[in-house]
Amino acid sequence: MTSILQSNPVSQKLGFDPSYLDEFEAKVFIEGAQTRRRLVNFFVLLLLATVIANYGILSNSVGTVIGAMIVAPLMGPIMATTAAVVLGSAQRAWRSLVLVIIGVLFVILFSALLTLVVPDITISFTNNGEIASRISPGLYALLTALGAGAAGAFIISRAEIADSMGGVAIAISLVPPLCVVGISISQGEWTAAGGALLLFLTNFFAILLAGGVVFMLIGLGRIVKDETQARLRRRSFVLIILGTVLVTIPLSLTAYRSVIDTISRNKATTVVQEWLQGTSDQIVAVSVDGQLVSVSVEGGDQLKSVNELAKEMEKTFQHPVTVRLRVVPTKIEFSQSSSSP
């Protein structure tokens, strides 16, 4: 295998060390005499990462969730799956993939159990940023995951930086979205659970795809000479690409809706600003939901007719609208303490 890698100009340009191949396989794949010990380590770290991530998310603590990302070992078997695909090893690929599936189910179920001891009133799917940011992923999530997957594959393929996976673990989120799935299931929030699961699947397929491409570029695929192994790799990459395309569809729809919502909100805000001209009132919030435009302003001046605002909105959006106006009165008082005699 070493001679094959040495003859690959691509691997030479990217600096893959052929003498690192055996160590690379030993590090990536859980097999051999230390299998039981490494599996114990994997599930202990996964359990601890789930506890940290679950309560970090529920407490809306960014730092705690980042800590869970560093502890979580789920990146390992995903990277092992794509490495096995590139190497054409069906047995290794299936073993790694099964470990990923077991890990995913473990995190979701354990997170749901951990959430049962938390009062429902303290769980918010709108005000908690750590939950809200993971239930409606967009295309940025896919692009980030592709970059992180490529970085992870490159790092682990080089002996001198193979232990520098902490940064990649922070960049890509695996255990936290699974915890959000568990939290959502425990609360009966199935739409939120679906969104968080979509985020995990996005990260999963992005790691497989980007990692596989990097492994191919550094020359690992060149050691596959058997046609059966090559066929396995081709079919596996077809499935990986298909999975990536499938998750891209809802991500694109979410991104499209986000853009449309932003445009509509900006249009409505401009109309409100023009409507408020000549007053000292300030806009607090503007939102557009279909034909309903909700406006909140703060101040104490006499405002123009709400019907006038609705007409201007209708002209702007070119369809009937209903305006819901909320005015927060502002009262400013001054008091000066009397001086002591």
SULSUL-V719362 format. One line per field, one symbol per residue. ss: DSSP state (a for helix, b for strand, c for the rest). psi: psi as a letter, one per 30 degrees, with the letter a starting at -180 (. if undefined). A space follows every 10 residues. Layout:
ss = ???
psi = ???
This chain:
ss = caaaaaccaa aaaccccaaa aaaaaaaacc ccccaaaaaa aaaaaaaaaa aaaaaaaacc caaaaaaaaa accaaaaaaa aaaaaaacca aaaaaaaaaa aaaaaaaaaa aaaaacccca aaccccccaa aaccccccaa aaaaaaaaaa aaaaaaccaa accccaaaaa acccaaaaaa aaaaaaacca aaaaaaaaaa aaaaaaaaaa aaaaaaacca aaacccaaaa aaaaaaaaaa aaaaaaaaaa aaaaaaaaaa aaaaaaaaaa aaaaaccccc cbbbbbbbbc cbbbbbbbcc cccccaaaaa aaaaaaaccc cbbbbbbbcc cccccccccc c
psi = eeeeeffjfe eeefgkjeff eeeeeeeekj lafgeeeeee eeeeeeeeee eeeefeeegh jeeeeeeeee ekgfeefeee eeeeeefgje eeeeeeeeee eeeeeeeeee eeeefffkke ffjkgefjef eefgfilafe eeeeeeeeee eeeeeffkef gfghfeeeee ekjeeeeeee eeeeeffgie eeeeeeeeee eeeeeeeeee eeeeeeefge fffjfkeeee eeeeeeeeee eeeeeefeee eeeeeeeeee eeeeeeeeee eeeeefkflg kkkekkkkjc gkjkkklkag lkllkeeeee eeeeeefhlk lkkjkjkjkk kkkkkkkkkk .
